[in-house]
Amino acid sequence: MVSKGKKKSAPAEKSAQSELSRRFKSNPRVFIGTIVILIIVIVSFVLVPAIVPNMGGANIDLTFGYYDKIPITYVRGNYLAQVQSSYAQYMQASINESNALSISSQIWRSAFEETVIHIGMLQEMKKAGFAIPPELVDKKVRTLPEFQENGRFSLTKYRQLDKATQSSLWKDVQDSLVTQRYSSDVSGLRQSSKEAAFIGAMASKERTFGMAAFPLSSYPVEEITAFASNNQELFKTVRLSKITINSNEREIQQILKSVEEGTQSFEEAARTHSQDNFAESGGDIGVKMAYEMTEEIPDETERESVLNLARGDISPIVKVPSGWAFYRAEETPYPADLNDQDTVEKIRTYLTGFRRGIMDDWLIEKAEQFIAQAEEKGFDTVADELGLVKQNFGPVTINYGNFALFKSLPNDTVPELAAAASNENFWRIAFSTPLQSFSTPFILGNNALVLFPLEENILEETAVESIASSYSSYWLNSNTDQSIRNRFVRSERLEDNFWTTYFRYLQPSI
């Protein structure tokens, strides 16, 4: 169970971003002036001189939360302060006036999470009864670069530090060795050798391909207008105004009555009472096609009554997702003008969003016709005759998910493959189609594709073994780091009050 006051990370970050946006929009010049990096940590990338709000008192408590009841507090020189300062220096070159607020919050949040992980690892090792031998800590301190002189440890330099600083340094080194040991122990978890062998086998076969693409944008105007002619009711065009009330139905009944009796005009009632985005324009929602009103008025009977209003007529009250509304027709409904380019493009958008299968079937049919001709005349010849997008790519291995150790698909030069890496059907077709033959046409993203495997190469056994070996190291590094982070940042033992403290002291209200 999440402890009282604990915030989940994703909603908190979303809330934080909304709050940052609200404050910035309300008074951007003043707010930028209050970007706070603690006065005791001078961060060189602050854009304007900042007076730190609410930081003048000596008793300010910058505690962002607790892990195992251990406070996660910013104190000059402690772990959180060091990490925050390090992140600030790293991000210095990236900051500008437009992103300063978001980067500030990112720096502090990242430093907070790293501190949570640091404390969590120390606590785990403490509970396990582990302790670094003092002589090992002493040995590590003697290797620190700030105490080196002529390649050797200088006791004189070390003794220039006061006792408190020496003690703090020694503790930092001790903690660092403990967390290193924790990470080492976790990364030492055994990983299946069969898994590594399987990954190596995936990379054993490479293929080079020719490819023809049939883009969705090639779907012809003639097909669009034919569909619209057969479905005229979908694209019947209306121009409407509306008044919406979200609170209760009785209120909108009173408003409708006043408009019908002429006590106030429709436009005046909209500006005064309507609770939607069209109030300021007197309720005018503009020109709509019938299909666009489906979500606005879910009930089919009510929707049809609105769509069939004559010019100047006012509808009864209808239920809308946000409450209740009534409409006035500004024009009598009229059929879509299929000679108007904007209208045709609007119908294309409808097909793309709601009837995509019709367009995909047309593309597949064209691809099949291409294959039939290409089997007689050749791939390149027919592709050139039809003016098709034609690409060669490879060699690539089966790299589902764009695995870092394998060759990636060339998305930069072959944009039609942008959605291919995580598409199982693409990889199945690519590596099951016989060489020098045409694949079955298939839809990928906004294209129908036909692949033509040109060549296949089987890697030498030593290369496959090298990939399997590299995978073992990769798996440990990537999975261990993420699992450690999730273990502590998502732990029930963490009381996360970060955003409360951040907004109270580091981004105060304007």
NORKAKA-V756365 format. One record per pair of residues at least 24 apart in sequence whose ideal C-beta (glycine too) atoms are under 6 Angstrom apart, sorted by sequence separation. I is the first residue (numbers start at 0). J is the second residue. D is the distance in whole Angstrom. If there is no record, write none. Layout:
i->I j->J d->D
i->I j->J d->D
This chain:
i->86 j->110 d->6
i->419 j->443 d->6
i->418 j->443 d->6
i->242 j->268 d->6
i->418 j->444 d->4
i->83 j->110 d->4
i->242 j->269 d->5
i->399 j->426 d->5
i->82 j->110 d->4
i->245 j->274 d->5
i->397 j->426 d->5
i->243 j->273 d->5
i->244 j->274 d->6
i->79 j->110 d->6
i->82 j->113 d->5
i->242 j->273 d->4
i->243 j->274 d->5
i->415 j->446 d->5
i->140 j->172 d->5
i->243 j->275 d->4
i->139 j->172 d->5
i->397 j->430 d->6
i->79 j->114 d->4
i->39 j->75 d->5
i->78 j->114 d->6
i->136 j->172 d->5
i->136 j->173 d->5
i->78 j->117 d->6
i->242 j->282 d->5
i->241 j->282 d->5
i->131 j->173 d->6
i->240 j->282 d->4
i->71 j->114 d->5
i->240 j->283 d->5
i->241 j->284 d->6
i->40 j->84 d->6
i->42 j->87 d->4
i->131 j->176 d->5
i->239 j->284 d->5
i->131 j->177 d->6
i->44 j->91 d->4
i->63 j->111 d->5
i->238 j->286 d->5
i->66 j->115 d->6
i->69 j->118 d->6
i->44 j->94 d->5
i->46 j->96 d->6
i->237 j->287 d->6
i->66 j->118 d->5
i->236 j->288 d->6
i->46 j->99 d->6
i->66 j->119 d->6
i->121 j->174 d->6
i->124 j->177 d->5
i->234 j->288 d->5
i->235 j->289 d->4
i->67 j->122 d->5
i->121 j->177 d->6
i->233 j->289 d->6
i->124 j->181 d->5
i->233 j->290 d->5
i->120 j->178 d->5
i->290 j->349 d->6
i->120 j->181 d->4
i->265 j->327 d->5
i->34 j->99 d->6
i->251 j->316 d->6
i->404 j->469 d->6
i->404 j->470 d->6
i->370 j->437 d->5
i->34 j->103 d->5
i->237 j->306 d->6
i->404 j->473 d->6
i->255 j->325 d->5
i->251 j->323 d->5
i->367 j->440 d->6
i->378 j->451 d->5
i->366 j->440 d->4
i->248 j->323 d->5
i->245 j->321 d->5
i->23 j->100 d->6
i->245 j->322 d->4
i->363 j->440 d->5
i->244 j->322 d->5
i->244 j->323 d->5
i->19 j->100 d->5
i->243 j->324 d->4
i->366 j->447 d->5
i->241 j->324 d->5
i->242 j->325 d->6
i->359 j->442 d->5
i->366 j->449 d->5
i->363 j->447 d->6
i->241 j->326 d->5
i->362 j->447 d->4
i->239 j->326 d->5
i->240 j->327 d->5
i->238 j->329 d->4
i->238 j->330 d->4
i->237 j->332 d->5
i->235 j->332 d->5
i->236 j->333 d->6
i->236 j->335 d->6
i->234 j->335 d->4
i->231 j->334 d->6
i->227 j->337 d->6
i->224 j->337 d->5
i->227 j->346 d->5
i->223 j->343 d->6
i->220 j->343 d->6
i->223 j->346 d->5
i->223 j->347 d->5
i->218 j->358 d->5
i->213 j->362 d->5
i->213 j->365 d->5
i->213 j->366 d->5
i->209 j->378 d->6
i->211 j->382 d->5
i->211 j->387 d->5
i->212 j->388 d->4
i->211 j->389 d->6
i->210 j->390 d->5
i->209 j->391 d->5
i->208 j->392 d->6
i->208 j->393 d->5
i->207 j->393 d->3
i->206 j->393 d->6
i->207 j->394 d->5
i->205 j->394 d->4
i->205 j->396 d->5
i->202 j->396 d->5
i->201 j->397 d->5
i->202 j->405 d->6
i->212 j->415 d->5
i->215 j->445 d->4
i->214 j->446 d->5
i->212 j->446 d->5
i->213 j->447 d->4
i->212 j->448 d->6
i->211 j->449 d->5
i->210 j->450 d->5
i->208 j->450 d->5
i->209 j->451 d->4
i->208 j->452 d->6
i->209 j->453 d->6
i->206 j->452 d->5
i->207 j->453 d->5
i->207 j->454 d->5
i->206 j->455 d->5
i->205 j->456 d->5
i->204 j->457 d->6
i->203 j->458 d->5
i->203 j->463 d->5
i->199 j->463 d->4
i->202 j->466 d->5
i->199 j->466 d->5
i->199 j->467 d->3
i->196 j->467 d->6
i->195 j->467 d->4
i->198 j->470 d->4
i->195 j->470 d->5
i->195 j->471 d->5
i->190 j->474 d->6
i->186 j->475 d->5
i->186 j->479 d->4
i->185 j->479 d->5
i->119 j->487 d->3
i->116 j->487 d->5
i->115 j->487 d->5
i->115 j->488 d->6
i->112 j->488 d->5
i->115 j->493 d->6
i->111 j->497 d->5
i->107 j->501 d->6
i->67 j->492 d->5
i->66 j->492 d->6
i->66 j->493 d->5
i->65 j->494 d->4
i->64 j->494 d->5
i->64 j->495 d->5
i->64 j->496 d->5
i->64 j->497 d->6
i->63 j->497 d->5
i->63 j->500 d->5
i->53 j->504 d->6
i->53 j->507 d->6
i->52 j->507 d->4
i->35 j->505 d->4
i->30 j->509 d->6
i->29 j->509 d->6
i->15 j->498 d->5
i->26 j->509 d->5
i->11 j->498 d->5
i->22 j->509 d->6
i->5 j->494 d->5
i->6 j->495 d->5
i->5 j->495 d->5
i->2 j->494 d->5
i->4 j->496 d->6
